[in-house]
Amino acid sequence: MKILPFLMGLFLLITGCEDVIEVETPTEASRLTIDALLILTDTTEALQTVQVKATLTSSFFGEVTPADLEGITIQNLDFIPSGPLEDNFIQLEEVAPGIYEGTKNTRFFTQGELFLNVQHDGQRYLASSEFSTTPTIDNLTQGDGTLFGGDETEIVVSFTDNPDKDNFYLFDFDFNEYLVTEDRFYQGETFEFSYFYDDGVGPGQNIEVAIIGVDFAFYNYMNQIIEQADSGSAGPFQTPSATVRGNIINVTNIDNIDSFDNVEDTTNFALGYFAITQSFSKALTIE
């Protein structure tokens, strides 16, 4: 009969010794993030509709919220309008919270240097990019190879590199899986390689693989993002665990637009990247 009071006393002793441990999580000021990867899949069309997403990062474990921009334009100083009613810029309009779209002549996006101009919270951000072309995927097949676990699914991709210049490519393998490559060792040749899915891909699964042309700067940027994703991030287009600076700089206080000699403030910039690229894709059903 004395066991019950003893157990109750022991329980009170244990619960009475509990302490609340407060864990400090990383905090920093909210930062503007611009997803301005403009991918053109059919340059034979007369018009192209492009989309830019703007969000605000918050503290650790916090939500990412849409950003309300004061203005966003894309300008091409090299573009020659075809008529008096056409301009060398496009004003993007908000179609949903944090999503901005605009439609323009295809030639506007594929010829010359383009500038992205973003205004938010009294600050002005600027980035530049030129159109990057890419070849088509010659062949996409399923292989029967494996790596270490034996449960991987192999696909084999081949494409022919353009011999006229140094090329850089971003491959999108679906499911937030990406790979970058350069043509240093296969310039002007047909290149074939294997890619292995670890899990989540099985018989009857439809996958789509895309090849995206990029420049050297975007190649380096995505290489850093992919390395972070491989080490535990939620995907290459999610908020990275460490800040990877893109090409969108804060130009609010620049006093010389030609030399950009006072943009060394490493804390005042927007996350994300502005790039205009061409992409081709192929689909495959896993057997």
Order of alpha helices (4+ residues) and beta strands (2+ residues): alpha-beta-beta-beta-beta-beta-beta-beta-alpha-beta-beta-beta-beta-beta-beta-beta-beta-alpha-beta-beta
